[in-house]
């Protein structure tokens, strides 16, 4: 977003704002399926590499405050919820995978009344980190030095309108969880070869209704209002 918010305001009372978002131009083909023309890969550290096929154009839209409106995952595609937890150091990948992954899995299982939950990936992002989609903000060099040498790769804020999966890639991603892990699979810290989802569970998983759910948590000392996550409501 291009408009900074006054952090002294009560979050529930914030009005709507105008923001500039990077959409794809009309020259980029759109499809719920995979076109093969637009994609992104990750390097071996798990960082986002420059994408292929993007042609970004800034579009100004009105952004509504979603707090206190009763939005739900089932009806709207996202919701804001309370999750009290004894925090780990989120820049410590081992602590995140060994302690936070099970906490998230158990919480989602209760929240969604799910039969099984598999946590397989996570990103730690900062608006000051320089990348193809973010030139970095004031203090970027100092922040980079602070993050240097930590186990967890810290990535740039995602400053482009996107969805993570298509009808094709979502199915492919689930199937990959039943294969031996790759070099940058975040959940595989030990370097083992066993898949996240055992073969018998994978066969059962294919027969059940499932969902890919993103969970986000602000881990800064103050809420990230300048680069707050913006979500597209399912009914619009």
C-alpha positions, 0 to 999 in steps of 0.5 A, a space after each residue: 500500500 502507498 498510504 501509511 496509517 496513523 499508528 496512534 489510532 485504534 485499529 477497530 476505528 480505522 476508516 477505509 483508505 486508498 492504496 496503490 496495488 501492483 496488478 498484472 496488466 491486460 497483456 498477462 493471461 489470466 486463468 484458474 488453471 496453470 498457463 505456464 506463462 507466469 510463475 515463480 521459483 525459489 532458490 535453495 535458501 527458500 527465497 523468492 527469485 525474480 518471477 517470469 512473465 509479470 507485467 505489473 501496473 499500479 492500480 489505486 483501490 479502496 481498502 476497507 478495514 476488516 476488523 470487527 465485521 465478523 468475516 470468516 474463513 468459510 464465508 469470506 476466505 479469511 478471518 482475524 482470530 486470537 491465538 495466544 501462544 508462548 512465542 518462539 524466536 521466529 528467526 530460528 528455523 529449528 524452533 519454528 519447525 519443531 515447536 511452532 509447526 505442531 502448535 499451528 497444526 493442533 490449533 488449525 485442527 481444532 479451528 477447522 474441525 479437520 481430520 488431519 493438518 500438515 504444516 509444510 512451509 513458512 516465510 518470515 518477511 520484512 519490509 526493509 529487506 531488498 528484493 526484486 519486488 521491494 527496493 527496501 526502506 530506510 534502515 535496510 542495510 542495518 536490518 540486513 546486518 542484524 539478520 545476517 547469520 541467523 538460521 532463518 532466511 528473511 524475505 522481502 514483503 510481497 508487494 504484488 497482488 497474487 494468489 499462491 496456487 491455481 487449480 493445477 498447482 494446488 493439486 501438484 503441491 499436495 502430491 509433492 508432500 507425498 514425495 521425498 523432500 527437496 532441498 528447500 522444503 522448510 519442514 525437513 530440517 534433518 535432511 531426511 528422505 521420508 515424505 511429510 505425508 506417508 503413502 497410506 495417508 496420501 491415498 486417504 488424503 486424495 479421497 477427502 475434501 481438503 484446503 490449503 490455508 495460509 496463516 499469518 502472524 505479525 512478529 514485530 514489536 508493533 503492528 505492521 500497519 505500513 505494509 499490512 496484509 491486504 486480502 481480497 474478499 471471496 464475494 467480490 
